[in-house]
Amino acid sequence: MARISKRRAAMRNDVMDDMDWIPVEIDNDEQLTLLSAVCQVVEVVKNSHNDPRIYEAAARPIAYIKDLLCLTEKQVVAYAIVMDMYYDNQISTFDIARCLDVTPLKAMTFRADLEELCRRNYLVENFDEDATDKSYSVTKEAIASLQQDCAICYRNSTVESAEDWFSALNKIVSARCNRRIDYETLCMRVEDLIKQNDKLPMIKRWKSKEGRLSTEEKMLFFWVCCMVVCSGYETMVPDNFRKLYGDLAVYRTQRKALALGTNGLIKNGLLRIARSGEQRTKDSYELTPWVVNVMLGELELETATSSTQDIIDHTSITAKQLYYNEKEKVAIDQLAALLQPARFEEVRNELINQGFRKGFACLFHGAPGTGKTETVLQLARATGRNLMQVNISDIKSMWVGESEKNIKAIFTRYRRLVDESEVAPILLFNEADAIIGKRLENVQRSVDKMENSMQNIILEEIEKLDGILIATTNLTCNMDPAFERRFLYKIEFEKPTVQVKSAIWQTMLAGLSDEDAAVLASKYDFSGGQIENIARKSVVSKIITGEDFTLNSLIGHCDTEAMDKYGSNRRRIGF
């Protein structure tokens, strides 16, 4: 009971103190400036216990500051108090508590107002992970505005380009790396930078992929982007972003989600496991081609993701003996002669002199397994040309508008490669069925409009091509006539004749007799790719059993390869 009485007595004393507070009278006739207004506000609020009557007592100077600096009344009070202590580089809520003569807990209600003053560049936060309370310093700009009696310029993070945007981001990230700001401030400033520049094409593209990413995932993404753009990183390991998060548990959660592939950045196609050639490197990550080539396309980044991952060096291509039917051989030999560097430049210059297009677009069409792609590889090897291979499935996107950007980014990259290369590389559109089909008329669906738009872009790019484009396709019956006109060379790859198939059999299987090769070639209408499959199976069988192939064993492999085509009486599996 005694303890309760003491508490009530203390509460009664607090009330009496509030009632006893008498507002300080100020000179309402004084010509106000920002400096004099701050002095008057401080005079009123000092030792006031934050009494609500301070806003009435200092109504005139508060209104002056409020209108000039576009602050709320409470922010004006916080501003006046901290400006009165401008000399101190460690201003905290404890200082506000002492000025107002209130408890530190009550002074913490000003925390949000101090954060807003930081946004406006009146204050800058001093970061100390070990401190129990945040501290602030008054900025030079705030002092200058006070002396000059003018409003401080709002910290405007609006920029003109992606380069400027990343320059601003790099300053924020550097402040976090150097422990000058905490994680919450980092998030606040990055979000501000995004919001204030939402008209930038780069930010619009980011918004299309953002989805439901968490704040932690967003910060990680832009952290990685900053490392790539500003520091030249190509890959990132989890240790690289340990300094990002203030909480070790958050870092561990994000690291685990990346390893499991459940992180939103991986699900949304923004990050992927880093690749070395075709190998995936454990616990190492990189930006996806979409981010590098589309979202950040205007920056023209030279990373492993953008510049080498899909570039095949001609010296790395293994030589293979290919067999063609007579008509194919004539056409391919002619194309190979054209692509020899010296002859190519001669022909190209003559075309330019006569006012013709200087680029060469070729179409390889025919059944699967007839050697279309392998022919491109062998042409590249024989003519000393590197190969830029485009996977059509990577280009097409579920997000309307992105596929068009992907296409443009590919041709932009290819032009840059042509400019940088002594010998023009080959641009290979493998399995291009999906992008050279007939354009639709009177389309209504967004997907159909996207398809047409992609095709129009490709047609335009072929018209102004300065290099060599080869497209392969299994289907030509549905090809748009506009594409047909733009391909200078159109080579059909037919199923090999019996004579050609016999030669392929003997090339693939050393030691196969002429008679056995003839039997297999006559019995099975296989493509070169299918014959290669059977040859590989025979090698595997020899390793496992120790027995060399026989005609009967090869026939067994052939029947398996042929599936239902040569085994129609076989029992069906499934429904």
C-alpha positions in Angstrom: 0.0 0.0 0.0 2.8 2.4 0.9 4.5 1.6 -2.5 1.2 2.5 -4.4 0.9 5.7 -2.4 4.4 6.8 -3.4 3.7 6.1 -7.1 0.5 8.2 -6.9 2.3 11.0 -5.2 5.0 11.0 -7.9 2.3 11.1 -10.6 0.6 14.0 -8.7 3.9 15.9 -8.6 4.3 15.4 -12.4 0.9 16.9 -13.0 1.6 19.8 -10.7 4.9 20.5 -12.6 3.0 20.6 -15.9 0.5 22.9 -14.4 3.2 25.1 -12.9 5.0 25.5 -16.2 4.5 29.1 -17.5 5.2 29.7 -21.2 8.0 32.2 -21.8 6.9 35.3 -23.5 8.6 36.1 -26.8 8.7 39.3 -28.8 6.0 38.9 -31.4 7.0 42.2 -33.0 10.5 41.1 -33.9 11.3 40.8 -37.5 11.7 37.0 -38.0 14.5 35.2 -39.8 15.2 31.6 -39.7 17.9 32.1 -37.1 15.7 34.3 -34.8 12.7 32.0 -35.2 14.8 29.0 -34.1 16.0 31.0 -31.0 12.5 31.9 -30.1 11.2 28.3 -30.4 14.1 27.0 -28.2 13.4 29.7 -25.6 9.8 28.5 -25.4 10.3 24.8 -25.4 13.3 24.6 -23.0 12.3 23.0 -19.7 8.6 22.9 -20.9 8.1 19.2 -20.2 6.9 19.1 -23.8 3.7 20.8 -22.7 1.2 21.0 -25.6 0.9 24.8 -24.9 4.3 25.3 -26.5 2.7 25.2 -29.9 0.4 28.1 -28.9 3.1 30.1 -27.1 5.5 29.8 -30.1 2.9 29.8 -32.8 4.5 32.7 -34.8 8.1 31.4 -35.1 6.8 27.8 -35.5 4.6 28.9 -38.3 7.5 30.8 -39.9 9.8 27.8 -39.8 7.1 25.4 -40.8 6.2 27.3 -44.0 9.8 28.0 -44.9 11.1 24.5 -44.5 7.9 22.5 -45.1 8.0 20.7 -41.8 5.3 19.7 -39.3 5.0 21.5 -36.0 6.7 18.6 -34.1 9.5 18.5 -36.7 10.0 22.2 -36.2 10.5 21.7 -32.4 13.0 18.9 -33.1 14.7 21.0 -35.7 15.0 24.0 -33.4 16.5 21.9 -30.6 19.1 20.2 -32.7 20.1 23.4 -34.5 20.6 25.0 -31.1 23.2 22.2 -30.5 24.8 22.4 -34.0 28.3 22.4 -32.4 27.8 18.9 -31.0 28.5 16.0 -33.3 26.7 13.5 -31.1 23.1 14.8 -30.7 20.7 12.2 -29.5 17.2 11.8 -28.1 18.8 12.2 -24.6 19.8 15.7 -25.5 16.2 16.4 -26.6 15.0 14.9 -23.3 17.4 17.3 -21.3 16.2 20.3 -23.3 12.5 19.6 -22.8 13.1 18.3 -19.3 11.3 15.0 -20.0 12.3 11.4 -19.5 14.4 9.7 -22.3 11.5 7.4 -23.0 9.2 10.4 -23.8 11.9 12.0 -26.0 12.0 8.8 -28.1 8.7 9.9 -29.7 10.9 12.4 -31.7 12.8 9.5 -33.3 10.6 9.5 -36.5 11.0 13.3 -36.7 14.8 13.1 -36.5 14.7 10.4 -39.3 12.7 12.8 -41.5 15.2 15.6 -40.8 17.9 13.1 -42.0 15.9 12.6 -45.2 15.8 16.3 -45.7 19.5 16.6 -45.3 19.3 18.7 -42.1 20.9 16.0 -40.1 23.2 13.0 -40.8 23.1 9.9 -38.7 26.2 8.8 -36.9 26.3 5.0 -37.0 27.6 3.1 -34.1 26.4 -0.5 -33.7 27.4 -0.6 -30.0 25.6 2.6 -29.1 22.3 2.3 -27.1 20.8 5.3 -28.9 21.2 6.8 -32.4 23.2 10.1 -32.6 23.1 12.8 -35.3 25.2 15.7 -36.6 23.9 18.9 -38.1 24.9 19.1 -41.8 26.9 22.0 -43.3 24.0 22.6 -45.6 21.7 23.1 -42.7 24.0 25.6 -41.1 24.4 27.5 -44.4 20.6 27.7 -44.8 20.2 29.0 -41.2 22.8 31.7 -41.9 21.4 32.7 -45.3 17.8 32.6 -44.1 16.6 30.3 -46.8 15.3 26.8 -47.0 17.7 24.0 -47.3 17.6 22.1 -50.6 15.7 18.8 -50.1 17.9 15.8 -50.6 16.8 15.2 -54.2 18.0 11.9 -55.4 16.5 12.3 -58.9 19.0 11.4 -61.6 19.2 11.5 -65.4 20.6 8.1 -66.2 21.3 4.6 -64.9 25.0 5.6 -64.5 24.1 8.4 -62.2 21.7 6.2 -60.3 24.3 3.7 -59.5 26.7 6.4 -58.6 24.2 7.5 -55.9 23.6 3.9 -54.9 27.4 3.4 -54.5 27.6 6.2 -52.0 24.9 4.6 -49.9 26.4 1.1 -50.1 29.9 2.5 -49.2 28.4 4.2 -46.1 27.0 0.9 -45.0 30.3 -1.0 -45.8 32.2 1.6 -43.7 29.6 1.3 -40.8 28.5 5.0 -41.2 24.9 4.0 -41.4 22.8 1.1 -40.1 20.8 -1.4 -42.0 17.5 0.5 -41.5 19.0 3.7 -42.9 20.3 1.8 -45.9 16.9 0.4 -46.7 15.3 3.8 -46.3 17.8 5.5 -48.6 17.7 2.8 -51.3 13.9 2.9 -51.3 14.0 6.7 -51.7 16.4 6.3 -54.6 14.1 3.9 -56.3 10.9 5.9 -55.7 12.4 9.2 -56.8 13.6 7.7 -60.1 10.7 5.5 -61.0 10.6 7.0 -64.5 14.0 5.6 -65.4 13.7 2.7 -67.9 16.0 0.6 -65.7 13.7 1.1 -62.7 10.6 0.3 -64.7 12.1 -3.0 -65.8 13.0 -3.7 -62.2 9.4 -3.1 -61.2 8.2 -5.7 -63.7 10.3 -8.4 -62.0 10.1 -7.2 -58.4 7.1 -9.2 -57.5 6.7 -10.0 -53.8 10.4 -9.8 -52.8 11.1 -9.1 -49.2 13.0 -6.0 -48.1 16.0 -8.2 -47.4 15.9 -9.7 -50.9 15.6 -6.3 -52.5 18.6 -4.9 -50.6 20.6 -8.0 -51.5 19.8 -7.6 -55.2 20.8 -4.0 -55.4 23.9 -4.7 -53.3 24.9 -7.3 -55.9 24.1 -4.9 -58.8 26.2 -2.2 -57.2 29.2 -4.7 -56.8 28.9 -5.6 -60.5 28.4 -2.1 -61.9 30.7 -0.1 -59.6 33.3 -2.5 -58.5 33.6 -4.9 -61.4 32.5 -8.1 -59.6 31.3 -10.9 -61.9 30.3 -13.3 -59.2 29.4 -13.1 -55.5 29.8 -15.4 -52.6 27.8 -15.0 -49.3 30.8 -13.6 -47.5 30.5 -10.6 -49.9 27.2 -9.5 -48.4 27.9 -10.3 -44.7 28.2 -6.5 -44.0 24.8 -5.8 -45.6 22.6 -7.0 -42.8 22.9 -5.9 -39.2 21.4 -9.1 -37.8 23.5 -12.3 -38.3 20.3 -14.4 -38.3 19.0 -12.5 -41.3 22.3 -13.1 -43.2 22.2 -16.8 -42.4 18.5 -17.1 -43.5 19.3 -15.4 -46.9 22.4 -17.6 -47.4 20.5 -20.7 -46.7 17.6 -19.7 -49.1 20.2 -19.0 -51.9 21.7 -22.4 -51.4 18.3 -24.1 -51.5 17.1 -22.1 -54.5 14.1 -20.7 -52.5 15.3 -17.1 -52.4 13.0 -14.8 -54.3 15.8 -13.4 -56.4 16.5 -16.9 -57.8 12.8 -17.7 -58.3 12.2 -14.4 -60.1 15.1 -14.9 -62.4 17.3 -12.1 -61.0 20.1 -14.2 -59.6 21.4 -17.6 -60.5 24.2 -20.0 -59.4 27.4 -18.8 -61.0 28.6 -20.7 -64.0 32.2 -21.4 -65.1 31.7 -22.4 -68.7 29.0 -25.0 -68.4 29.9 -25.9 -64.8 28.0 -24.5 -61.8 30.0 -23.3 -59.0 28.7 -24.1 -55.5 27.9 -21.2 -53.2 28.7 -18.6 -55.9 26.1 -16.4 -57.6 25.7 -14.0 -60.5 23.2 -11.7 -62.1 21.1 -13.5 -64.8 21.4 -12.5 -68.4 18.0 -10.7 -68.2 19.4 -8.4 -65.5 22.7 -7.8 -67.4 21.3 -7.5 -70.9 17.9 -6.0 -70.4 17.5 -4.3 -67.0 21.1 -2.9 -67.1 21.4 -3.1 -70.9 22.2 0.6 -71.4 25.3 0.2 -69.1 26.8 -2.3 -71.5 28.3 -4.3 -68.8 31.2 -6.6 -69.7 30.7 -9.6 -67.3 31.0 -13.3 -67.7 27.2 -13.4 -67.8 26.9 -11.0 -70.7 30.0 -11.4 -72.7 31.4 -15.0 -72.5 28.8 -17.4 -71.2 27.2 -17.8 -74.7 30.3 -17.1 -76.8 32.0 -20.2 -78.2 35.6 -19.8 -79.1 36.4 -21.3 -82.5 39.6 -22.9 -81.1 37.5 -24.9 -78.6 35.4 -26.6 -81.3 36.3 -30.3 -81.9 36.8 -31.1 -85.6 34.3 -33.6 -86.9 33.9 -35.4 -90.2 30.4 -34.6 -91.6 28.7 -36.3 -94.5 26.1 -34.6 -96.7 24.0 -35.5 -99.7 25.4 -34.0 -102.9 23.1 -31.0 -103.1 23.8 -30.0 -99.4 27.6 -30.5 -99.9 27.7 -28.1 -102.8 25.8 -25.4 -100.9 27.8 -25.8 -97.7 31.1 -25.8 -99.6 30.1 -22.5 -101.2 29.2 -21.0 -97.9 32.4 -22.2 -96.3 34.4 -20.5 -99.1 32.5 -17.3 -98.6 33.2 -17.2 -94.9 36.9 -17.5 -95.3 38.0 -14.1 -93.9 39.9 -12.8 -96.9 37.2 -13.8 -99.4 34.4 -12.5 -97.0 35.9 -9.0 -96.9 36.3 -9.0 -100.7 32.7 -10.0 -101.3 31.4 -7.6 -98.6 33.3 -4.6 -100.0 31.9 -5.3 -103.5 28.4 -5.5 -102.2 28.8 -2.2 -100.5 30.2 -0.6 -103.7 27.1 -1.8 -105.6 24.7 -0.5 -102.9 23.6 -3.9 -101.6 23.2 -5.0 -97.9 26.6 -6.0 -96.5 25.3 -8.6 -94.0 24.7 -12.3 -94.6 21.7 -14.1 -93.2 21.5 -17.9 -93.7 18.8 -20.5 -92.9 19.6 -24.1 -92.2 16.4 -26.1 -92.2 15.5 -29.8 -92.1 14.6 -32.8 -89.9 16.1 -33.1 -86.4 19.5 -34.8 -86.2 20.6 -34.0 -89.8 23.6 -31.9 -88.7 22.4 -28.3 -88.9 23.9 -27.1 -85.6 27.0 -29.2 -86.0 27.6 -27.7 -89.5 27.5 -24.2 -88.0 30.1 -25.2 -85.4 32.3 -26.7 -88.1 32.0 -23.7 -90.3 33.0 -21.5 -87.3 36.0 -23.7 -86.6 37.1 -23.9 -90.3 36.8 -20.1 -90.9 38.3 -18.9 -87.5 35.1 -17.3 -86.4 33.8 -17.3 -82.8 30.2 -18.1 -82.3 27.6 -16.1 -80.4 24.9 -18.7 -79.7 21.4 -17.5 -78.8 18.9 -19.7 -76.9 15.4 -18.7 -78.0 13.8 -20.1 -74.8 16.0 -17.6 -72.8 14.8 -14.7 -74.9 11.0 -15.3 -74.6 9.6 -14.0 -71.4 6.3 -14.2 -69.7 6.5 -10.5 -69.1 5.1 -8.6 -72.0 7.6 -6.1 -73.4 10.7 -7.9 -72.0 11.2 -10.2 -74.9 11.5 -7.3 -77.3 14.2 -5.8 -75.1 16.0 -9.1 -75.0 16.1 -9.3 -78.8 17.4 -5.7 -79.1 20.0 -6.4 -76.4 21.2 -9.4 -78.4 21.8 -7.5 -81.6 23.4 -4.7 -79.7 25.8 -7.1 -78.2 26.5 -8.7 -81.5 27.3 -5.4 -83.2 29.7 -4.6 -80.4 31.4 -8.0 -80.8 31.7 -7.4 -84.6 33.3 -4.0 -83.9 35.7 -5.5 -81.4 36.7 -8.6 -83.4 39.3 -8.9 -86.1 37.2 -11.6 -87.7 33.4 -11.1 -87.5 31.8 -13.8 -85.3 28.7 -15.8 -86.3 25.4 -15.1 -84.6 23.6 -18.4 -84.3 19.8 -18.5 -83.6 19.4 -22.2 -82.8 16.0 -23.8 -83.2 14.5 -20.5 -84.4 11.1 -22.1 -85.2 9.3 -19.9 -82.6 10.5 -16.6 -84.0 10.3 -16.9 -87.8 6.8 -18.2 -88.1 4.0 -16.3 -89.9 3.0 -13.1 -88.2 -0.6 -13.0 -87.0 -3.1 -10.4 -88.2 -5.6 -8.5 -86.2 -4.1 -9.8 -82.9 -5.8 -8.9 -79.6 -3.9 -10.9 -77.0 -0.8 -9.3 -75.5 1.2 -12.5 -76.1 0.4 -12.4 -79.8 1.3 -8.8 -80.0 4.6 -9.6 -78.3 5.3 -12.3 -80.8 4.7 -10.0 -83.8 6.8 -7.3 -82.2 9.7 -9.6 -81.7 9.5 -10.7 -85.3 9.4 -7.1 -86.6 12.5 -6.3 -84.6 14.4 -9.3 -86.0 13.4 -8.4 -89.5 14.7 -4.9 -89.0 17.9 -6.1 -87.5 18.5 -8.5 -90.4 18.1 -5.6 -92.8 20.9 -3.7 -91.2 23.0 -6.7 -90.2 26.8 -6.1 -90.4 28.0 -9.6 -90.0 26.8 -13.2 -90.3 23.6 -14.7 -88.9 22.7 -18.3 -89.2 19.3 -19.6 -88.0 18.4 -23.3 -87.7 14.9 -24.7 -87.8 13.1 -28.0 -88.1 10.0 -26.4 -89.7 9.7 -24.2 -92.7 6.1 -24.8 -93.7 5.0 -21.9 -91.5 7.8 -19.5 -92.1 6.8 -15.9 -92.7 7.6 -14.8 -96.3 9.4 -11.7 -95.0 11.9 -13.9 -93.3 12.3 -16.1 -96.4 13.2 -13.0 -98.5 15.9 -11.9 -96.0 17.8 -15.2 -95.9 20.4 -15.1 -98.6 21.3 -18.7 -98.3 18.7 -21.3 -97.5 20.1 -24.8 -97.2 17.9 -27.8 -96.7 19.3 -30.7 -94.7 17.7 -33.9 -95.8 17.9 -37.4 -94.3 21.1 -38.9 -95.6 21.1 -41.4 -98.5 22.0 -45.0 -98.0 25.5 -44.3 -99.3 26.0 -41.4 -96.9 24.5 -43.3 -94.0 27.0 -46.1 -94.6 29.8 -43.7 -94.5 28.5 -42.2 -91.2 28.2 -45.7 -89.7 31.8 -46.5 -90.5 33.0 -43.1 -89.2 31.2 -43.5 -85.9 32.2 -47.2 -85.4 35.7 -47.9 -86.4 36.1 -51.5 -87.6 32.5 -51.8 -88.9 32.7 -53.7 -92.3 31.3 -52.3 -95.5 28.7 -55.1 -95.6 27.4 -54.5 -92.1 27.4 -50.7 -92.6 25.3 -51.3 -95.8 22.9 -53.5 -93.9 22.3 -50.9 -91.2 22.0 -48.1 -93.6 19.4 -49.9 -95.7 17.4 -51.2 -92.8 17.2 -48.0 -90.7 16.3 -44.5 -92.0 18.3 -42.8 -89.3 19.7 -39.3 -89.1 23.4 -38.7 -88.3 22.3 -37.7 -84.8 20.6 -41.0 -84.3 23.5 -43.0 -85.6 25.8 -41.2 -83.2 23.5 -42.2 -80.3 23.8 -45.9 -81.3 27.6 -45.5 -81.6 27.8 -44.1 -78.0 25.6 -46.9 -76.7 28.0 -49.4 -78.2 31.0 -47.8 -76.5 29.2 -47.9 -73.2 28.2 -51.6 -73.7 31.8 -52.5 -74.5 33.1 -50.8 -71.3 30.5 -52.6 -69.2 30.6 -56.1 -70.7 34.1 -56.1 -72.2 32.7 -57.3 -75.5 33.0 -55.5 -78.8 30.0 -54.7 -80.9 28.5 -57.1 -83.4 25.9 -56.6 -86.1 23.2 -58.2 -83.9 24.1 -56.0 -80.9 23.9 -52.9 -83.2 20.5 -54.0 -84.5 19.3 -54.3 -80.9 20.4 -50.7 -80.2 18.8 -49.6 -83.5 15.5 -51.1 -82.5 15.6 -49.3 -79.2 16.5 -46.0 -80.9 13.7 -46.4 -83.5 11.1 -46.9 -80.7 7.6 -47.2 -82.2 8.6 -46.4 -85.7 10.1 -49.9 -86.2 8.3 -51.7 -83.4 4.6 -50.9 -83.9 3.6 -54.3 -82.4 5.2 -53.4 -79.1 3.0 -53.1 -76.1 2.0 -49.5 -75.3 3.0 -48.0 -72.0 0.6 -45.7 -70.2 -2.6 -44.3 -71.7 
